[in-house]
Amino acid sequence: MADLSVTFAGIRSPNPFWLASGPPTNSAYQVMKAFEAGWGGAVWKTMGLPVVNTSSRYAAIDSGAAKMTGFTNIELISDRPLSHNLREIEEVKKRFPDNPVIASLMLDTKEEWQQVVRDAENAGADGLELNFGCPHGMCERGMGSVVGQEPELLRLIVSWVMETAKKPVIVKLTPNITDITEPAIAAKEGGCNAISLINTIQSLMGVDIEKFVPYPVVDGKSTNGGYCGPAVKPVALNMVRNVSQSPFVGLPVSAIGGIADWRDAVEFILLGATTVQVCTAVMHYGFGIIREMTSGLSDYMDEKGFDSVSSFSGKALLNTVAWEDLNLNYEVVAKIDRKKCIGCMICYAACEDGAHQAIGIGKNGSRIPHIIEENCVGCNLCSLVCPVEGCIMMVERKDDQAPETWKERTAKGNVPKTFDDPLAGGLKHRTKY
């Protein structure tokens, strides 16, 4: 069987599945229950200055039958006394010495950072995660995402921590920034040992249109929160890719953002992650999801012949290129399986009004739509909106053209100065059916 154990920035873990800092890691009871279920490690709910949390504090978006597709919170860092958290970290490490416990920290002054770093290490923490990502409540106090958005300040605080820390230091980045590699590079320059990302995205979940207040409602008022859950996975994948590919970072990556099953974990690992952190999925389904995660990952690795997580970490990076490096001579065209089609016409409406008018209806008196191949650009929209699995497939158009990228076309002078001027007949002919 595949070996699921990993070493992340010198921290050994039985498997790559860690609990992210948040409500599921708020107490020794929860963390020990998680380790008993099979989780590899846990990042303790962020500790730091005293706070008071609100009631209520969560809101969600449902996508059809999928509950909590998007999830937001206005919860701050741990509202439990620092001494209680540190004592419980010590208890967990005595009972589970082989499962890493990472202390997530958010402080203000140099003296506070260095003192709590010493306290956390003395409690037995295997590593430290510096929370520079929280997008609400703490950033207004000069902490959280306000640090993650200022590379010079981030670099300075990391250097403070590194003066004191004896255990590996992980810097947790905010996604609320234009270029995620800038704070990642600053974190490396500050001397940290690893990067984790992403933290939550600043958001408003929705508005009560009868009472005129956003969600979640706190005595008739609300505020922006941190967005997470399956909906943020594409953003997280892209940012993990950016950090992993940057030649100026070169640090181990712990991935966070919308991870709910083993497939999600594999995707992040293929883009360069060593460990993956999970929070929202546990808040939805409980710690028991780890059994499917570990078994699914193990089966995948056995099927692919990977004997370790490191053997496929980053394997998709070589196939993730700039747009200019894509083959512009590669073409696909939609094909409809008439036996599977139910005649719902969703593909027709989508293509007719929202794409390239490449689907016709009513041919030979049939309600089954058909593809107008000369108009089809292979955009995939029809296959995405079709409610029947496998009914519309994208099939490669075979031709003798050699691969050619935008860069190559530009070098040859084959790029037009204007794009498809309809008055000049540049657009493909549209035929109505």
PEMO-V666567 format. One record per residue. RES is the residue in one letter. PHI is phi in degrees with one decimal (* if undefined). PSI is psi in whole degrees, 0 to 359 (NA if undefined). Layout:
# PEMO-V666567
RES;PHI;PSI + RES;PHI;PSI
This chain:
# PEMO-V666567
M;*;154 + A;-64.6;148 + D;-91.0;113 + L;-87.0;353 + S;-68.0;147 + V;-135.1;159 + T;-121.8;117 + F;-116.8;111 + A;52.8;37 + G;87.6;357 + I;-97.3;119 + R;-85.6;140 + S;-140.2;142 + P;-60.9;332 + N;-155.8;169 + P;-80.1;359 + F;-88.5;111 + W;-114.8;150 + L;-79.6;132 + A;-76.5;156 + S;-60.2;124 + G;169.0;193 + P;-54.0;325 + P;-69.7;348 + T;-117.7;35 + N;-85.7;352 + S;-156.9;162 + A;-62.9;323 + Y;-55.7;312 + Q;-67.7;315 + V;-65.6;319 + M;-67.4;323 + K;-63.1;321 + A;-65.3;317 + F;-65.0;323 + E;-63.7;328 + A;-75.3;337 + G;126.3;5 + W;-67.5;143 + G;-76.1;316 + G;-151.2;176 + A;-148.5;138 + V;-101.5;113 + W;-59.5;146 + K;-55.4;136 + T;-52.3;130 + M;-108.2;151 + G;172.7;226 + L;-70.9;154 + P;-60.8;138 + V;-136.7;166 + V;-125.7;125 + N;-91.6;161 + T;-92.2;170 + S;-141.2;115 + S;-85.8;182 + R;-148.1;356 + Y;-122.3;154 + A;-151.6;160 + A;-148.2;159 + I;-113.3;130 + D;-99.3;144 + S;-117.3;91 + G;62.6;238 + A;-80.2;350 + A;-87.6;108 + K;-75.2;149 + M;52.5;44 + T;-60.3;319 + G;-123.6;140 + F;-135.5;137 + T;-130.7;154 + N;-141.6;151 + I;-115.9;24 + E;-77.2;142 + L;-92.8;194 + I;-69.1;181 + S;-54.8;132 + D;-97.2;11 + R;-89.3;149 + P;-55.8;140 + L;-55.5;320 + S;-63.0;325 + H;-68.0;316 + N;-62.2;315 + L;-64.6;320 + R;-62.6;321 + E;-72.9;327 + I;-59.9;317 + E;-61.5;319 + E;-64.0;316 + V;-62.9;317 + K;-67.4;329 + K;-66.8;324 + R;-86.5;328 + F;-128.2;71 + P;-65.9;338 + D;-92.9;355 + N;-103.7;120 + P;-66.8;136 + V;-116.2;121 + I;-105.0;128 + A;-86.8;116 + S;-86.9;130 + L;-128.9;147 + M;-148.1;107 + L;-125.4;188 + D;-117.0;289 + T;-85.0;165 + K;-59.2;317 + E;-63.2;318 + E;-64.4;314 + W;-57.2;309 + Q;-68.5;325 + Q;-68.7;315 + V;-71.1;329 + V;-59.6;314 + R;-63.4;319 + D;-64.1;317 + A;-66.1;319 + E;-67.2;321 + N;-65.5;333 + A;-77.9;350 + G;107.1;7 + A;-58.5;138 + D;-83.2;344 + G;-166.6;172 + L;-125.9;131 + E;-112.6;120 + L;-89.3;115 + N;-84.6;99 + F;-111.1;35 + G;-128.3;340 + C;-57.7;122 + P;-95.2;13 + H;-152.1;146 + G;76.9;306 + M;-85.3;326 + C;-65.4;330 + E;-66.5;345 + R;-102.5;12 + G;86.3;15 + M;-125.6;188 + G;63.3;228 + S;-66.2;339 + V;-64.8;330 + V;-74.9;317 + G;-64.0;341 + Q;-93.9;357 + E;-122.6;92 + P;-53.8;322 + E;-67.0;318 + L;-66.7;318 + L;-59.1;313 + R;-59.0;319 + L;-64.7;312 + I;-65.1;320 + V;-59.8;319 + S;-64.3;325 + W;-59.6;312 + V;-63.2;318 + M;-67.1;338 + E;-65.3;333 + T;-109.5;323 + A;-64.4;138 + K;-110.3;345 + K;-102.5;161 + P;-57.1;141 + V;-113.4;125 + I;-111.0;132 + V;-103.4;122 + K;-94.4;122 + L;-96.6;152 + T;-89.3;141 + P;-82.8;355 + N;-83.4;65 + I;-159.2;156 + T;-73.5;311 + D;-122.6;106 + I;-66.0;339 + T;-72.6;337 + E;-63.1;308 + P;-68.0;331 + A;-63.7;317 + I;-66.2;319 + A;-61.7;321 + A;-63.0;319 + K;-64.5;317 + E;-63.4;331 + G;-74.2;345 + G;106.5;10 + C;-69.0;168 + N;-102.0;342 + A;-163.9;168 + I;-123.4;143 + S;-126.8;144 + L;-169.5;150 + I;-110.2;158 + N;-81.0;186 + T;-75.3;159 + I;-99.9;130 + Q;-57.7;134 + S;-161.4;162 + L;-120.5;126 + M;-74.7;328 + G;170.4;179 + V;-133.7;133 + D;-71.7;108 + I;-78.5;355 + E;-93.7;322 + K;-102.8;355 + F;61.9;43 + V;-140.0;137 + P;-67.5;165 + Y;-97.2;150 + P;-76.0;152 + V;-92.4;129 + V;-122.4;96 + D;53.6;47 + G;83.2;2 + K;-128.8;169 + S;-154.3;183 + T;-155.2;170 + N;-68.9;149 + G;-127.0;194 + G;-108.7;122 + Y;-90.5;135 + C;-151.9;194 + G;92.7;182 + P;-52.8;329 + A;-64.4;336 + V;-92.3;357 + K;-54.6;315 + P;-59.7;323 + V;-65.8;316 + A;-64.7;317 + L;-58.4;316 + N;-65.1;319 + M;-72.1;323 + V;-62.0;318 + R;-58.8;314 + N;-60.3;316 + V;-68.4;318 + S;-65.9;325 + Q;-83.4;341 + S;-65.4;126 + P;-71.3;350 + F;-98.4;359 + V;-103.1;289 + G;60.6;37 + L;-118.3;154 + P;-59.6;147 + V;-121.9;131 + S;-106.9;119 + A;-92.3;141 + I;-139.5;143 + G;131.7;93 + G;76.9;18 + I;-81.8;119 + A;-126.8;346 + D;-151.4;181 + W;-66.5;328 + R;-63.5;317 + D;-57.8;316 + A;-61.0;315 + V;-59.4;318 + E;-60.5;315 + F;-66.8;321 + I;-64.6;318 + L;-61.0;336 + L;-97.2;14 + G;115.7;355 + A;-75.1;153 + T;-103.2;317 + T;-121.8;160 + V;-127.3;141 + Q;-113.1;139 + V;-126.6;136 + C;-135.2;296 + T;-58.4;319 + A;-61.9;324 + V;-69.6;322 + M;-64.2;336 + H;-88.6;313 + Y;-113.8;347 + G;94.6;172 + F;-65.2;339 + G;-63.3;345 + I;-64.0;344 + I;-63.9;332 + R;-64.3;317 + E;-69.4;326 + M;-64.9;310 + T;-69.8;318 + S;-67.3;320 + G;-64.5;317 + L;-64.8;317 + S;-61.2;314 + D;-62.6;318 + Y;-61.0;314 + M;-64.6;320 + D;-63.1;317 + E;-63.6;321 + K;-87.4;351 + G;80.2;24 + F;-90.6;123 + D;-90.9;350 + S;-152.3;161 + V;-64.0;322 + S;-64.7;337 + S;-71.4;343 + F;-125.9;4 + S;-65.0;125 + G;83.3;5 + K;-65.0;338 + A;-90.5;355 + L;-66.6;324 + L;-64.7;335 + N;-95.6;8 + T;-111.5;103 + V;-122.3;174 + A;-70.3;154 + W;-53.8;322 + E;-64.3;346 + D;-101.0;8 + L;-82.6;149 + N;-77.5;110 + L;-79.3;351 + N;-92.2;357 + Y;-81.1;131 + E;-135.7;141 + V;-124.7;158 + V;-137.3;147 + A;-74.2;144 + K;-130.9;131 + I;-103.1;128 + D;-83.3;104 + R;-63.4;334 + K;-72.5;332 + K;-92.4;338 + C;-64.3;135 + I;-104.1;3 + G;69.7;31 + C;-76.6;339 + M;71.3;12 + I;-64.5;319 + C;-62.3;321 + Y;-62.7;312 + A;-61.9;318 + A;-64.0;314 + C;-73.4;320 + E;-64.2;316 + D;-100.2;335 + G;-115.9;1 + A;-143.3;247 + H;-124.7;19 + Q;51.0;47 + A;-106.5;10 + I;-124.8;129 + G;-110.2;160 + I;-132.9;161 + G;80.6;12 + K;-69.2;126 + N;56.6;32 + G;76.4;10 + S;-93.4;147 + R;-84.1;352 + I;-75.1;124 + P;-69.3;161 + H;-138.3;157 + I;-88.0;132 + I;-94.0;93 + E;-61.0;326 + E;-68.1;342 + N;-98.0;342 + C;-72.2;125 + V;-103.3;4 + G;70.8;38 + C;-78.8;344 + N;84.6;352 + L;-56.0;316 + C;-62.8;321 + S;-69.8;332 + L;-76.1;325 + V;-87.7;344 + C;-63.3;128 + P;-80.6;354 + V;-105.5;119 + E;-59.5;126 + G;76.6;9 + C;-76.2;319 + I;-116.0;121 + M;-117.9;152 + M;-100.0;120 + V;-114.1;135 + E;-67.7;135 + R;-85.8;119 + K;-85.6;131 + D;-149.6;180 + D;-98.4;11 + Q;-73.9;135 + A;-74.9;151 + P;-56.1;141 + E;-148.5;127 + T;-95.7;170 + W;-60.9;320 + K;-61.1;318 + E;-67.8;320 + R;-63.6;317 + T;-61.9;318 + A;-62.8;328 + K;-86.4;353 + G;75.4;24 + N;-94.0;9 + V;-95.7;123 + P;-67.2;152 + K;-74.2;331 + T;-122.5;156 + F;-106.9;116 + D;45.2;60 + D;-66.3;113 + P;-61.6;330 + L;-70.8;338 + A;-95.3;7 + G;77.3;21 + G;-74.9;333 + L;-76.7;149 + K;-63.9;148 + H;-67.2;131 + R;-100.6;126 + T;-110.8;125 + K;-87.0;140 + Y;-122.4;NA
